[in-house]
Amino acid sequence: MSRRLLLLLSFMLLLALTAGAKDKKDKKKSQISELILRAQTVHVVIDPYAGEPLDQPQSNAIARDNVEKELTEWGRYRVVMDGEPSDLVIAIHTGDNRMSRPTISGGPVDQRAGVGQETPSTIRVGGQHGQPPFNDPMDPTNPQNQGPARVGNEVGPRTDSFMVYEGRNWGQDSQDSPALWRYEAKDCLNPNPQMKAVEEFRKAIADAEKPKDPKKP
């Protein structure tokens, strides 16, 4: 086989591999759900399966407040109050590097009566609208959620988590279904200097909405 033919075959193989990699990249960008792209409202909740660290009992509540501020400042979605229906539900929880940590869950630890938030360009004030759905795992009137606060242990290293679910079906068994989109990383819910979880969520949506290049014949 001549050297020229070998070079030609190598060049054709390189083109095929490059095209395949681009197709995979474009496919990955388009995997974000249409439900996320069409949604108009979002409700931020604390992961109902996450406990609050005993040494930082407000860590998840603070993270929820910061996520709501970031989403409000972004402006793509209207962040609804507790008890209002929403197109999407974002469940968050914070983590740390400890292999095991004592936590507290249940009772009034994650409940709130109202919201008062201010960002550089917005002010958001409101209270809970009515009662959450009966099967909502955050509903304090749900018999499964009643009772005093409980102390337990979370075992294993945990990162911060930002999980997006369909709001229409949110309830007791919602997290048995895969999230529409999720991001987990160390300190990704830290707002300083910029909240990585929301930043990555915005990037994923922007990539999914980019116009596709027309296929060349």
C-alpha distance (Angstrom), angle and dihedral (degrees) to the residues before:
residue distance angle dihedral
M1 . . .
S2 3.81 . .
R3 3.78 122.1 .
R4 3.82 90.7 -120.2
L5 3.81 91.0 55.8
L6 3.81 91.4 48.6
L7 3.80 90.7 51.7
L8 3.81 90.7 48.9
L9 3.81 92.6 50.5
S10 3.82 91.1 47.2
F11 3.81 90.5 50.9
M12 3.82 92.1 49.9
L13 3.82 90.8 49.1
L14 3.81 90.6 50.9
L15 3.81 91.0 51.4
A16 3.81 91.2 50.3
L17 3.82 92.7 50.1
T18 3.83 91.8 47.6
A19 3.80 92.0 49.8
G20 3.81 91.2 47.9
A21 3.80 91.7 50.9
K22 3.82 90.8 49.8
D23 3.81 91.8 49.6
K24 3.81 90.4 51.0
K25 3.80 90.7 48.8
D26 3.81 92.3 50.0
K27 3.80 90.3 46.7
K28 3.79 90.5 52.1
K29 3.79 90.7 51.1
S30 3.80 92.2 51.9
Q31 3.82 94.6 50.9
I32 3.81 93.9 89.7
S33 3.80 107.8 108.9
E34 3.79 122.3 -100.0
L35 3.82 86.1 -133.7
I36 3.80 88.4 66.9
L37 3.80 92.7 47.5
R38 3.83 93.6 49.1
A39 3.81 96.6 41.2
Q40 3.80 120.8 112.9
T41 3.81 103.6 178.8
V42 3.80 133.7 46.6
H43 3.79 135.4 -171.9
V44 3.82 120.0 -156.5
V45 3.81 116.7 -149.2
I46 3.78 136.8 170.4
D47 3.80 112.2 -107.0
P48 3.82 101.3 -94.6
Y49 3.81 90.5 -142.6
A50 3.81 94.0 55.3
G51 3.78 122.1 91.6
E52 3.80 126.0 -150.3
P53 3.84 115.6 -108.3
L54 3.79 109.7 -110.9
D55 3.80 90.8 -132.2
Q56 3.85 91.9 48.0
P57 3.82 105.3 28.9
Q58 3.82 94.0 166.7
S59 3.83 98.1 46.5
N60 3.82 95.6 106.9
A61 3.81 93.2 41.1
I62 3.82 90.4 51.9
A63 3.81 90.8 47.6
R64 3.83 90.8 50.6
D65 3.81 90.1 51.1
N66 3.82 91.1 49.7
V67 3.82 92.9 48.2
E68 3.82 90.4 51.1
K69 3.82 90.2 51.0
E70 3.82 91.9 50.0
L71 3.82 92.1 49.1
T72 3.81 92.4 46.0
E73 3.80 91.3 50.0
W74 3.83 90.2 48.6
G75 3.81 90.4 54.4
R76 3.80 99.6 -158.6
Y77 3.81 93.1 112.9
R78 3.79 132.5 32.5
V79 3.80 107.7 -122.3
V80 3.82 107.4 -137.9
M81 3.78 128.8 -150.2
D82 3.80 124.1 -111.0
G83 3.80 110.7 -74.8
E84 3.82 95.7 28.3
P85 3.83 121.0 112.3
S86 3.80 116.2 -111.2
D87 3.80 139.3 -173.1
L88 3.81 92.2 -131.2
V89 3.80 136.0 25.5
I90 3.81 119.8 -155.2
A91 3.81 113.2 -159.1
I92 3.79 115.2 -163.2
H93 3.78 138.0 -178.8
T94 3.79 134.8 172.8
G95 3.79 126.3 -130.8
D96 3.78 141.1 -174.6
N97 3.80 139.6 -159.1
R98 3.79 97.7 -94.2
M99 3.80 116.4 116.5
S100 3.80 89.4 -140.8
R101 3.80 133.1 11.0
P102 3.82 133.4 179.9
T103 3.80 112.0 -117.5
I104 3.79 139.9 -175.2
S105 3.81 124.3 -141.4
G106 3.80 138.3 170.5
G107 3.77 126.8 33.1
P108 3.81 118.7 67.8
V109 3.81 96.3 -41.2
D110 3.84 96.1 112.3
Q111 3.81 99.8 23.6
R112 3.80 122.7 107.7
A113 3.77 133.5 -175.1
G114 3.79 98.1 -152.3
V115 3.79 148.1 -10.2
G116 3.79 132.1 -117.3
Q117 3.80 113.6 175.2
E118 3.79 134.7 162.2
T119 3.82 128.5 -169.2
P120 3.82 128.6 177.5
S121 3.82 90.5 -86.5
T122 3.84 107.4 16.5
I123 3.80 142.5 52.5
R124 3.82 120.5 -156.5
V125 3.79 121.6 -170.6
G126 3.79 128.4 164.8
G127 3.78 149.0 112.4
Q128 3.77 138.7 -124.2
H129 3.81 112.8 -62.7
G130 3.80 108.9 -137.0
Q131 3.78 117.3 -56.2
P132 3.81 126.6 -36.1
P133 3.83 116.7 -113.5
F134 3.81 113.5 -70.2
N135 3.81 91.7 -114.7
D136 3.80 94.3 48.0
P137 3.83 107.7 122.2
M138 3.82 89.3 -144.2
D139 3.83 93.2 54.6
P140 3.83 108.7 111.8
T141 3.84 89.7 -157.7
N142 3.81 91.1 61.1
P143 3.83 105.9 106.8
Q144 3.80 89.7 -135.5
N145 3.81 89.7 59.8
Q146 3.78 99.1 44.0
G147 3.77 122.5 104.2
P148 3.78 137.8 68.4
A149 3.79 124.3 -49.8
R150 3.80 113.5 -78.8
V151 3.80 129.2 -145.4
G152 3.78 117.2 -140.8
N153 3.79 143.4 145.9
E154 3.81 131.8 -100.2
V155 3.78 109.7 -152.4
G156 3.79 125.2 -156.6
P157 3.80 134.2 30.6
R158 3.80 112.4 -61.5
T159 3.77 131.4 -163.0
D160 3.79 126.5 -157.4
S161 3.81 110.1 -83.7
F162 3.83 132.8 -152.3
M163 3.84 112.9 -175.9
V164 3.81 126.0 178.3
Y165 3.83 119.8 -152.7
E166 3.78 135.3 175.7
G167 3.79 106.9 -91.2
R168 3.80 97.5 -149.6
N169 3.81 92.6 66.0
W170 3.79 97.4 35.7
G171 3.77 112.0 134.4
Q172 3.76 144.8 97.9
D173 3.83 96.3 -33.7
S174 3.82 98.5 32.5
Q175 3.79 95.3 110.7
D176 3.80 90.9 55.4
S177 3.82 84.9 76.9
P178 3.82 122.4 68.6
A179 3.78 116.3 -93.8
L180 3.80 116.7 -107.1
W181 3.81 87.7 -129.1
R182 3.78 133.8 -6.7
Y183 3.78 140.4 -177.4
E184 3.80 126.2 -168.9
A185 3.79 126.0 179.0
K186 3.77 140.4 132.0
D187 3.82 111.4 -73.9
C188 3.83 92.2 -9.3
L189 3.84 89.2 143.1
N190 3.80 93.0 54.5
P191 3.83 107.2 112.6
N192 3.82 93.8 -154.2
P193 2.92 118.7 122.2
Q194 3.84 90.4 -11.7
M195 3.79 131.7 -24.3
K196 3.80 104.9 -107.2
A197 3.82 95.9 -160.5
V198 3.81 94.8 57.0
E199 3.81 91.0 39.8
E200 3.83 90.7 55.6
F201 3.81 90.8 44.9
R202 3.79 90.1 54.1
K203 3.81 91.4 47.6
A204 3.82 92.0 50.5
I205 3.81 91.4 52.0
A206 3.81 92.5 45.5
D207 3.82 90.8 50.8
A208 3.81 91.9 48.5
E209 3.80 91.3 51.6
K210 3.79 96.6 48.1
P211 3.82 111.7 116.6
K212 3.78 111.5 -104.3
D213 3.80 119.0 -119.7
P214 3.82 112.2 -111.7
K215 3.80 112.7 -104.5
K216 3.76 113.6 -103.9
P217 3.82 116.0 -132.0
